């Protein structure tokens, strides 16, 4: 099922989202507005807003704060992407020149900070300290996850548990917050809030693992990301970690050279993919992603049947099997 079909219960809210976001990013400095609107126009799947809005429907919350929080969540994600593109020297984002390619690293970092500030403003305006504290803790955990990934970036001996800790911090905690915010807005029990937070974490883990799997096998046109981008950037994702653990010394040397090379030739990339397939590293990653997706579905059992619940369940499978 396509994402727009899954999102039918929140179609009206998603149609309004970009307008709400634009309303928050107007600045007295015209360049800030120009860069911010360029980024918003460049779109994306808006997965964190989708989770917040579907979870809000699930708990019966119908107020305007859900879409405001959805915008705030997308601002946090956008800020992290702007900073990531500077760190990774990325020239392309979603098929268009990245902000740092168009305006330079200084502007990209500062506009990223601007998006963080706007997210803080959005969540403060909810008047709910619990949400403000949740978002503060989330941004802290996300930053720590990114730093931990940087520390481990050249550690060939990285373990699977380290990888899980990295993706929990850099990806899953924001998915978790997106869902838990809905529980706070809907004033549901602590048990239900915990179930939403756990669903978000599980689906976030599944999403990132699938992303790391798809980096090696997906159609670039469908996935919107250069095949082998992680390997070319020297990122030690789960498929590589598994292969390094299981492969021979000569095969490990091939993988290490690919990770450390300034420029990775296509035949070298295919050689690495062959090693990953030999040791079922890609299949292991996909299976673990699917396990987390199934755990996410289990988290929703506490909630009664509804269209929003059906969408959240279907979303778990979409995260794992998209663009394959």
C-alpha positions in Angstrom: 0.0 0.0 0.0 1.2 3.5 -0.8 1.9 6.1 1.9 -0.9 8.4 0.7 -3.4 5.5 1.1 -2.2 4.8 4.6 -2.6 8.4 5.5 -6.2 8.8 4.3 -7.6 9.2 7.9 -5.3 12.4 8.2 -5.5 13.7 4.6 -7.0 17.0 5.6 -4.3 17.6 8.2 -1.5 16.6 5.9 -2.8 18.9 3.2 -2.6 21.8 5.7 0.8 20.9 7.1 3.1 22.7 4.7 1.0 25.9 5.1 1.3 25.6 8.9 5.1 25.1 8.6 5.5 28.1 6.3 3.5 30.3 8.8 6.1 29.5 11.4 9.3 30.1 9.4 8.8 33.6 8.1 11.7 35.8 9.2 12.6 39.4 9.1 15.8 38.3 7.4 14.7 37.4 3.8 17.5 34.9 3.3 16.3 32.8 6.2 12.8 32.7 4.8 14.1 31.9 1.3 16.2 28.9 2.6 13.5 27.7 4.9 10.8 27.8 2.2 13.1 26.0 -0.2 13.6 23.2 2.3 9.8 22.9 3.0 9.1 22.9 -0.7 11.5 20.1 -1.2 9.1 18.0 0.8 9.8 14.5 2.0 7.5 11.8 3.4 6.8 13.8 6.6 6.8 10.5 8.5 7.1 12.0 12.0 4.1 14.3 11.4 2.2 11.3 10.0 2.9 9.3 13.2 1.8 12.3 15.4 -1.4 12.9 13.5 -2.4 9.2 13.2 -1.7 8.6 16.9 -3.8 11.7 17.7 -6.7 10.2 15.8 -6.1 6.9 17.6 -6.6 8.5 21.0 -9.5 10.7 19.9 -7.7 14.1 20.0 -9.2 16.5 17.5 -7.7 19.9 18.5 -5.4 22.1 16.5 -2.3 21.4 18.7 -1.7 18.0 16.9 -0.9 19.7 13.6 1.2 22.3 15.4 3.2 19.6 17.1 3.5 17.7 13.8 5.1 20.8 12.3 7.4 21.1 15.3 8.5 17.5 14.8 9.3 18.1 11.1 11.3 21.2 12.1 13.5 19.1 14.4 14.0 16.5 11.6 14.8 19.2 9.1 17.3 20.8 11.4 19.1 17.5 11.8 19.2 17.0 8.0 20.7 20.4 7.4 23.4 19.7 9.9 24.0 16.2 8.6 24.4 17.4 5.0 27.1 19.8 6.2 28.9 17.0 8.2 28.6 14.5 5.2 29.4 17.1 2.6 26.2 16.2 0.8 25.4 18.0 -2.5 22.0 16.5 -3.1 18.9 16.2 -0.9 15.8 14.5 -2.3 17.0 14.9 -5.8 17.7 18.7 -5.5 20.8 20.6 -4.5 21.2 20.6 -0.8 21.0 23.8 1.2 24.8 23.7 1.8 25.4 23.3 -1.9 23.3 26.3 -2.7 24.1 28.7 0.2 27.2 27.2 1.9 27.8 25.5 5.2 27.5 28.6 7.4 24.0 29.4 6.2 22.9 25.7 6.4 24.1 25.4 10.0 22.5 28.6 11.1 19.2 27.9 9.3 19.3 24.5 11.0 19.6 26.3 14.3 16.7 28.5 13.2 14.5 25.4 12.7 15.5 24.1 16.2 14.4 27.5 17.6 11.1 27.4 15.8 10.4 23.9 17.0 11.0 25.1 20.6 8.6 27.9 20.0 5.9 25.6 18.6 6.1 23.2 21.6 6.3 26.0 24.2 3.1 27.4 22.7 1.2 24.2 23.6 1.4 25.3 27.2 2.2 21.7 28.2 5.4 21.3 30.2 5.2 17.6 29.7 5.5 18.0 25.9 8.3 20.5 26.2 10.3 18.2 28.5 9.7 15.2 26.2 11.0 17.2 23.2 14.0 18.5 25.2 14.9 14.9 26.2 14.4 13.8 22.6 16.7 16.3 21.1 19.3 15.5 23.7 19.1 11.8 22.9 19.2 12.4 19.2 22.3 14.6 19.5 24.0 11.9 21.7 23.1 9.3 19.1 24.7 11.3 16.3 27.9 11.9 18.4 28.1 8.2 19.3 27.8 7.3 15.6 30.7 9.7 14.9 32.8 8.2 17.6 32.2 4.7 16.2 32.5 5.7 12.5 36.0 4.3 12.1 35.7 1.5 14.6 35.8 -1.7 12.5 35.2 -3.7 15.7 31.8 -2.1 16.4 29.2 -4.5 17.8 25.6 -5.0 16.9 24.5 -3.6 20.3 26.4 -0.4 19.5 24.6 -0.1 16.2 21.2 -0.6 17.9 22.1 2.1 20.5 23.0 4.5 17.6 19.8 4.1 15.7 17.7 4.2 18.8 19.2 7.6 19.5 19.5 9.2 16.1 16.2 7.9 14.7 13.8 6.0 17.0 13.5 8.4 19.8 12.0 11.1 17.6 9.5 8.6 16.2 8.7 7.6 19.8 8.2 11.2 20.8 5.9 11.8 17.8 3.6 9.1 19.1 3.8 9.9 22.8 2.9 13.6 22.2 -0.4 12.4 20.9 -1.0 10.5 24.1 -0.3 13.7 26.1 -2.6 15.8 23.9 -5.3 13.1 24.2 -4.9 12.9 28.0 -4.8 9.1 27.9 -3.5 6.9 30.7 0.2 6.4 31.4 -0.2 2.8 30.1 -1.5 4.0 26.8 1.1 6.7 26.5 3.8 4.1 27.2 2.3 1.9 24.5 2.4 4.7 22.0 6.0 5.6 22.9 7.0 1.9 22.5 5.2 1.7 19.2 7.1 4.7 18.0 10.5 3.4 19.1 9.9 0.0 17.6 8.7 1.4 14.3 11.7 3.8 14.3 14.1 1.0 14.7 12.4 -0.9 11.9 12.5 2.1 9.7 16.3 2.8 10.1 17.2 -0.9 9.6 15.1 -1.0 6.5 16.8 2.2 5.3 20.2 0.6 5.9 19.1 -2.5 4.0 17.7 -0.6 1.1 20.9 1.4 0.7 22.4 -1.7 -0.9 19.4 -3.2 -2.8 16.9 -0.5 -3.7 16.1 1.2 -7.0 17.7 4.6 -6.8 14.9 6.3 -8.6 12.3 4.9 -6.2 14.3 5.2 -3.0 15.6 8.7 -3.7 19.1 7.9 -2.4 22.3 6.9 -4.2 22.8 3.2 -3.9 25.7 2.4 -1.5 25.7 6.0 -0.1 26.3 4.7 3.5 29.3 2.5 2.4 30.7 5.4 0.3 30.5 7.6 3.4 32.2 5.0 5.5 29.2 4.3 7.7 29.2 1.1 9.6 25.5 0.0 9.3 24.2 -3.4 10.3 24.8 -5.3 7.0 28.5 -4.3 7.2 28.8 -5.1 10.9 27.3 -8.6 10.3 29.6 -9.2 7.3 32.7 -8.1 9.2 31.8 -10.5 12.0 31.3 -13.5 9.7 33.6 -13.1 6.8 37.2 -14.3 6.2 40.3 -12.1 6.7 40.6 -11.4 3.0 36.9 -10.5 2.7 37.2 -8.2 5.7 40.1 -6.4 4.0 37.9 -5.8 0.9 35.1 -4.3 3.1 37.6 -2.2 5.2 39.2 -0.7 2.0 35.7 0.2 0.7 34.8 1.9 3.9 38.1 3.9 4.0 38.4 4.7 0.3 38.0 8.3 -0.8 36.3 7.1 -4.0 34.6 3.8 -4.3 34.6 2.2 -7.7 31.4 0.5 -8.9 33.1 -2.9 -9.2 34.3 -2.6 -5.6 30.9 -1.8 -4.4 29.5 -4.9 -6.1 32.2 -6.9 -4.6 31.2 -5.8 -1.1 27.5 -6.5 -1.9 28.5 -10.0 -2.9 30.2 -10.6 0.5 27.1 -9.2 2.3 24.9 -11.6 0.4 27.3 -14.5 1.0 26.9 -14.2 4.8 23.1 -13.2 4.6 23.9 -9.8 6.2 21.3 -8.1 4.2 18.7 -10.8 4.9 19.5 -10.6 8.6 19.0 -6.8 8.6 15.7 -7.1 6.8 14.5 -9.9 9.2 15.5 -7.8 12.3 13.7 -4.8 10.8 10.6 -7.0 10.4 10.8 -8.2 14.0 10.7 -4.6 15.3 7.8 -3.9 13.0 5.9 -6.9 14.4 6.7 -5.7 17.9 5.3 -2.3 17.0 2.0 -3.9 15.9 1.8 -5.7 19.3 2.2 -2.4 21.1 -1.1 -1.3 19.6 -3.2 -4.2 21.0 -4.3 -2.0 23.9 -6.3 0.3 21.6 -9.7 -0.5 20.2 -10.2 -1.0 16.4 -10.3 2.1 14.3 -9.2 3.5 10.9 -6.2 5.2 12.6 -5.1 1.9 14.2 -5.4 0.1 10.9 -3.2 2.8 9.3 -0.6 2.6 12.1 -0.4 -1.2 11.7 -0.1 -1.0 8.0 2.6 1.7 8.4 4.8 -0.8 10.2 4.9 -3.0 7.2 5.3 0.0 4.9 8.4 1.0 6.8 10.0 -2.4 6.2 9.0 -3.2 2.7 8.9 0.3 1.0 10.7 0.7 -2.4 12.0 -2.9 -2.5 
